[in-house]
């Protein structure tokens, strides 16, 4: 874990190294994924069966390629009442939040008499990847599937690895609750390839979303253009900006909430209190040792954790904007002043009583967020990722007479005579 002080003469260079450090896939992953994609494109289901046996340890012909909706419904019905209630609360809040994102069609006639507008339509089919290796996340099912259904996607396909042929019942329950139409027992880069290219069993989709390991992220990157994707997600990250009035144990828990995801996750604390910095460092060590996820959490904190002290919390804002973190917690009593100056963050959690973990489950906004400083230019998953906008234009003779001559002139200047002629002939007529 790195301890930095913004007053230290070498701070600028040390902080630059943190900002520019990459914790994502290496070239070997890209080569491996390229080979897997080519194999699935050529051999289809045969490749899926062989790769599933190799990586997940089961025979798809024996365990079953597809998990039927009745099985998912049974998993939902079998949940303990309090767990089902929690899952349904999360689903309701996520659905309600995303319903407010649905765009409206637009139409107007401008001063030249030209009718202009835009129509929003959902994609025909979408695929959702749900991890099933290190951990299984029903929350990821809800966060990916519900925006797709709110958008109006008619065919929603879920792929998830089932090590040893065993599916996580809570993931299946979430699929039933979210209205997933198809569930397939495949994972890894080969699952992304199947969704993009299609096989004899699995029809292709138009958009693929959802988190995964380095191979899944690389497969999405390589297949962008064959299908749409939400983003190329890297290791999870959290930045906590906290003053000295915070409970060190709570701040430590916040930092560990991301560290426990994966050894490559990153947790950063920026504070104006040297005492808080010291006490949080101690608390992280104590709490991490007691976690069932200790191995990942300690590796993440030891290799990528950072604590930065600044003279004033206002000095944390430019640092936060350079980091453009996936999750940003403003753990202060009055966060609005700092929040107003934040330009780059995947999602911001305001005040001492708003832990990032609430956003992962029940707050409502999507937890699929840009990582690796991509919040500088991209946003979290939304309904719009499952929709596309089609513009439309209509002119009559009078409106063409007003704007057509300019089109002719520009086409001629660009050396495109057929463009000019298609307008000119109508004007002459």
C-alpha positions in Angstrom: 0.0 0.0 0.0 1.3 3.5 -0.9 1.2 6.4 1.5 1.5 9.8 -0.2 1.5 13.4 1.0 0.5 16.1 -1.5 3.0 18.4 0.2 5.9 16.0 -0.6 8.2 17.4 -3.4 7.9 14.1 -5.4 4.1 13.8 -5.1 3.3 15.0 -8.6 5.3 12.3 -10.2 4.2 9.6 -7.8 0.5 10.5 -8.3 1.1 10.5 -12.1 2.3 6.9 -11.8 -0.9 5.9 -10.0 -3.1 7.6 -12.6 -1.4 6.0 -15.6 -0.9 2.5 -14.1 -2.8 -0.2 -16.0 -4.2 -3.1 -14.1 -5.8 -4.8 -17.1 -5.2 -7.6 -19.5 -1.8 -8.3 -21.0 -1.0 -9.2 -24.7 -1.1 -12.9 -24.0 -4.8 -12.6 -23.0 -5.5 -10.8 -26.3 -3.9 -13.6 -28.3 -5.7 -16.3 -26.3 -9.1 -14.6 -26.9 -8.4 -14.1 -30.6 -7.9 -17.8 -30.9 -11.1 -18.6 -29.0 -13.2 -16.3 -31.1 -11.9 -17.7 -34.3 -12.6 -21.3 -33.0 -16.2 -20.5 -32.1 -16.8 -18.6 -35.3 -15.6 -21.6 -37.3 -16.8 -24.6 -35.2 -19.8 -23.1 -33.3 -21.4 -25.5 -30.8 -18.6 -28.0 -31.1 -16.1 -25.4 -30.0 -18.4 -24.3 -27.1 -18.7 -27.9 -25.9 -15.0 -28.5 -26.0 -14.1 -25.2 -24.3 -16.7 -25.6 -21.6 -15.4 -29.1 -20.8 -11.9 -27.6 -20.6 -12.6 -24.5 -18.6 -15.7 -25.3 -16.6 -15.3 -29.1 -16.2 -18.6 -30.4 -17.4 -20.2 -31.9 -20.6 -22.9 -29.7 -22.0 -24.6 -32.6 -23.6 -24.9 -34.2 -20.1 -25.5 -31.2 -17.9 -27.7 -29.4 -20.4 -27.0 -26.5 -22.7 -29.9 -24.4 -21.7 -31.5 -23.8 -18.3 -35.2 -23.6 -18.9 -37.4 -20.8 -17.5 -39.2 -23.3 -15.2 -35.9 -24.0 -13.4 -35.3 -20.3 -12.9 -38.9 -19.8 -11.6 -38.4 -22.7 -9.2 -35.2 -21.2 -7.9 -37.1 -17.9 -7.3 -39.9 -19.7 -5.5 -37.4 -21.6 -3.3 -35.8 -18.5 -1.9 -36.1 -17.7 1.8 -38.8 -15.0 2.2 -36.4 -12.3 3.5 -33.9 -13.0 0.6 -36.7 -12.9 -2.0 -38.0 -9.7 -0.5 -34.5 -8.1 -0.7 -34.1 -9.2 -4.3 -37.6 -7.9 -5.2 -36.9 -4.6 -3.5 -33.7 -4.2 -5.5 -35.5 -5.1 -8.8 -38.2 -2.6 -8.1 -35.9 0.2 -7.4 -33.6 -0.6 -10.4 -36.6 -0.9 -12.7 -38.1 2.4 -11.5 -34.8 4.3 -11.9 -34.3 3.1 -15.4 -37.8 3.7 -16.5 -37.1 7.4 -16.1 -34.3 7.1 -18.6 -36.4 6.1 -21.5 -36.0 8.8 -24.2 -39.0 10.3 -26.0 -39.4 10.5 -29.8 -39.2 14.0 -31.2 -40.6 15.8 -34.2 -40.8 19.4 -35.4 -41.1 21.4 -38.6 -38.5 24.2 -38.9 -38.7 27.7 -40.4 -37.8 26.3 -43.8 -40.8 23.9 -43.7 -38.6 20.8 -43.2 -40.0 18.1 -41.0 -37.3 16.7 -38.7 -37.4 14.2 -35.9 -36.0 11.2 -34.2 -37.5 7.9 -33.3 -36.1 5.6 -30.5 -36.4 1.8 -30.9 -34.9 -1.1 -28.9 -32.5 -3.5 -30.4 -34.1 -6.8 -31.3 -32.0 -9.0 -29.1 -29.5 -8.4 -26.3 -27.1 -10.7 -24.4 -26.1 -10.4 -20.8 -23.0 -12.0 -19.4 -23.1 -13.0 -15.7 -19.9 -14.2 -14.0 -19.9 -17.5 -12.3 -16.3 -18.1 -11.4 -14.8 -16.3 -8.4 -18.3 -15.2 -7.3 -21.8 -15.2 -8.6 -23.7 -12.0 -8.7 -27.5 -11.9 -8.9 -27.2 -8.1 -8.6 -25.4 -8.1 -12.0 -28.4 -10.0 -13.5 -30.8 -7.3 -12.4 -28.5 -4.4 -13.3 -28.1 -5.7 -16.9 -31.4 -7.4 -17.6 -33.8 -4.8 -16.2 -32.6 -1.8 -18.3 -32.9 -4.1 -21.4 -36.4 -5.0 -20.6 -37.3 -1.4 -19.8 -35.9 -0.5 -23.2 -38.3 -3.0 -24.8 -35.8 -5.7 -25.9 -37.9 -8.7 -27.0 -35.3 -11.4 -26.7 -32.9 -11.2 -23.8 -30.3 -13.9 -23.5 -28.1 -14.7 -20.5 -24.9 -16.6 -20.6 -23.2 -17.7 -17.4 -20.5 -20.3 -16.6 -21.5 -23.2 -14.4 -18.4 -24.8 -13.0 -18.9 -28.5 -12.6 -22.3 -28.0 -14.2 -23.7 -26.3 -11.1 -25.7 -23.1 -11.6 -26.0 -20.6 -8.8 -29.7 -20.7 -7.7 -29.8 -17.0 -6.7 -28.5 -16.0 -10.2 -31.3 -18.1 -11.7 -33.9 -16.6 -9.4 -32.7 -13.1 -10.5 -33.0 -14.1 -14.1 -36.6 -15.2 -13.5 -37.4 -11.9 -11.7 -35.9 -9.8 -14.4 -37.7 -11.6 -17.3 -34.7 -13.2 -19.0 -35.9 -15.2 -22.0 -32.9 -17.6 -22.5 -30.2 -18.9 -20.1 -27.2 -20.8 -21.4 -24.6 -22.7 -19.4 -21.6 -21.2 -21.2 -19.0 -18.6 -20.0 -15.7 -17.0 -20.9 -14.7 -15.5 -24.2 -16.4 -18.3 -26.0 -19.8 -17.2 -24.6 -19.3 -13.7 -25.9 -18.3 -15.2 -29.3 -21.5 -17.3 -29.3 -23.6 -14.2 -28.6 -21.9 -12.2 -31.3 -21.6 -14.7 -34.1 -24.4 -17.1 -33.2 -24.2 -20.9 -33.4 -26.7 -23.6 -34.5 -28.2 -23.6 -31.0 -27.8 -19.9 -30.0 -29.1 -17.2 -32.2 -26.9 -14.0 -32.4 -27.8 -10.8 -30.5 -27.3 -7.1 -31.3 -25.8 -5.9 -28.0 -23.7 -7.7 -25.3 -23.4 -6.3 -21.8 -22.2 -7.4 -18.4 -19.0 -7.8 -16.4 -16.5 -10.6 -16.6 -12.8 -11.5 -16.2 -10.0 -10.2 -18.4 -10.8 -12.7 -21.1 -14.5 -11.7 -21.2 -13.5 -8.0 -21.3 -11.0 -8.6 -24.1 -13.6 -10.6 -26.1 -16.0 -7.7 -25.9 -13.3 -5.4 -27.1 -12.4 -7.5 -30.1 -16.0 -8.1 -31.1 -17.1 -4.5 -30.9 -18.6 -3.7 -34.3 -19.9 -7.3 -34.8 -22.1 -6.5 -31.8 -22.6 -3.4 -29.7 -21.2 -3.5 -26.2 -21.7 -1.5 -23.0 -18.0 -1.0 -22.2 -14.7 -2.7 -21.8 -14.7 -3.0 -18.0 -11.4 -3.4 -16.1 -10.8 -4.1 -12.4 -13.1 -2.4 -9.9 -12.0 0.7 -8.1 -13.2 3.1 -5.4 -12.0 6.6 -4.3 -13.0 7.8 -0.9 -12.6 11.4 0.0 -13.0 11.7 3.8 -12.4 14.3 6.6 -11.2 13.6 10.1 -14.7 13.3 11.5 -15.2 9.9 10.0 -15.1 6.6 11.9 -11.8 4.9 10.6 -13.5 1.5 10.8 -16.3 2.6 8.5 -13.8 4.1 6.0 -11.8 0.9 6.1 -14.9 -1.2 5.4 -15.6 1.1 2.4 -12.2 0.6 1.0 -12.3 -3.2 1.4 -15.7 -3.3 -0.3 -13.9 -3.0 -3.6 -10.6 -4.6 -2.6 -12.4 -7.9 -2.0 -13.7 -8.1 -5.6 -10.3 -9.1 -7.1 -6.6 -8.8 -6.4 -6.4 -6.3 -9.2 -9.1 -4.0 -7.7 -8.0 -0.6 -6.4 -9.0 1.3 -3.3 -7.8 4.9 -2.7 -8.4 7.2 0.3 -7.8 11.0 0.1 -8.1 12.8 3.5 -7.0 16.0 5.1 -6.4 14.2 8.4 -3.1 12.4 9.1 -4.8 10.7 12.1 -7.6 9.3 10.0 -5.1 8.1 7.4 -3.1 6.3 10.1 -6.1 4.8 11.8 -7.7 3.7 8.5 -4.5 1.9 7.5 -4.6 0.0 10.8 -8.3 -0.8 10.5 -7.9 -2.2 7.0 -5.3 -4.7 8.2 -7.5 -5.8 11.0 -10.8 -6.1 9.0 -9.2 -7.7 6.0 -7.7 -10.5 8.1 -11.3 -11.4 9.2 -12.9 -11.5 5.8 -13.8 -14.7 4.0 -12.5 -12.8 0.9 -9.2 -12.1 2.7 -6.9 -13.4 0.0 -8.2 -11.1 -2.7 -8.8 -8.2 -0.4 -5.2 -8.2 1.1 -3.6 -8.7 -2.3 -5.6 -5.8 -3.7 -4.8 -3.5 -0.8 -1.1 -4.5 -0.6 -0.5 -4.1 -4.3 -2.8 -1.3 -5.4 -4.1 0.5 -2.2 -3.3 4.2 -1.8 -3.7 6.7 1.0 -3.1 10.4 0.2 -3.1 13.2 2.6 -3.8 16.8 1.5 -3.8 20.1 3.3 -7.4 20.8 2.5 -10.2 18.6 1.1 -10.7 21.1 -1.7 -7.3 19.9 -3.0 -8.7 16.5 -3.4 -11.0 17.5 -6.3 -8.4 17.9 -9.0 -6.9 14.6 -7.9 -10.3 13.0 -8.1 -10.9 14.4 -11.6 -7.6 13.0 -12.8 -8.4 9.6 -11.4 -11.9 9.5 -12.9 -12.8 6.6 -10.6 -15.5 4.1 -11.1 -16.9 4.8 -7.6 -16.4 8.1 -5.7 -17.5 8.5 -2.1 -17.6 12.0 -0.6 -17.7 11.0 3.0 -18.1 14.5 4.5 -21.0 16.2 6.2 -21.7 18.7 3.4 -20.7 17.1 0.1 -22.4 19.5 -2.3 -19.6 22.0 -2.6 -17.1 19.3 -3.6 -19.7 17.4 -5.8 -20.3 20.6 -7.8 -16.6 20.5 -8.9 -16.5 16.8 -9.7 -16.3 16.3 -13.5 -15.2 12.7 -13.9 -16.6 9.8 -11.9 -18.7 6.7 -12.8 -21.0 7.2 -9.9 -20.8 9.6 -6.8 -22.0 8.7 -3.3 -22.8 11.7 -1.3 -22.4 12.0 2.5 -21.3 9.8 5.4 -24.4 7.6 5.2 -24.1 6.6 1.5 -21.8 3.6 1.1 -20.9 2.5 -2.4 -22.2 -1.0 -1.5 -25.8 0.4 -1.4 -25.3 1.4 -5.0 -24.3 -2.1 -5.9 -27.7 -3.5 -4.8 -30.7 -1.4 -4.0 -30.2 2.3 -4.7 -31.4 2.2 -8.3 -28.7 3.6 -10.5 -26.7 1.1 -12.5 -23.6 -0.5 -10.9 -22.1 -1.3 -14.3 -19.7 1.6 -14.5 -16.7 2.8 -16.5 -13.3 1.8 -15.0 -9.7 2.6 -15.8 -10.3 6.4 -16.1 -13.0 5.8 -18.8 -15.4 8.0 -16.8 -13.7 10.9 -18.5 -15.6 10.0 -21.7 -18.2 7.4 -20.9 -21.1 6.6 -18.6 -22.6 3.7 -16.7 -24.9 1.2 -18.3 -28.4 2.6 -19.1 -31.5 2.0 -21.0 -29.9 3.8 -24.0 -27.3 1.0 -24.3 -30.2 -1.2 -25.5 -31.8 1.4 -27.9 -30.8 3.2 -31.0 -32.0 6.5 -32.5 -33.2 6.8 -36.0 -33.6 10.3 -37.5 -36.1 11.2 -40.1 -36.5 14.0 -42.6 -39.3 15.1 -44.9 -39.3 18.0 -47.4 -41.9 19.3 -49.8 -41.4 21.3 -53.0 -41.3 24.6 -51.1 -38.9 23.5 -48.4 -36.6 21.9 -50.9 -36.5 25.1 -52.9 -35.3 26.9 -49.7 -32.5 24.6 -48.7 -31.7 22.6 -51.9 -29.5 25.2 -53.7 -27.1 25.2 -50.7 -26.9 21.4 -50.9 -26.1 21.6 -54.6 -23.4 24.1 -54.0 -21.7 22.1 -51.2 -21.9 18.8 -53.2 -20.2 20.5 -56.2 -17.5 21.9 -53.9 -16.9 18.4 -52.5 -16.6 16.9 -56.0 -19.7 14.8 -55.8 -21.7 15.6 -58.9 -24.3 12.8 -58.5 -25.2 14.2 -55.1 -25.7 17.7 -56.7 -27.7 16.2 -59.6 -30.1 14.3 -57.3 -31.1 17.7 -55.7 -30.8 19.8 -58.8 -33.2 17.6 -60.9 -35.9 18.0 -58.3 -35.3 21.8 -58.1 -35.5 22.0 -61.9 -38.7 19.9 -62.0 
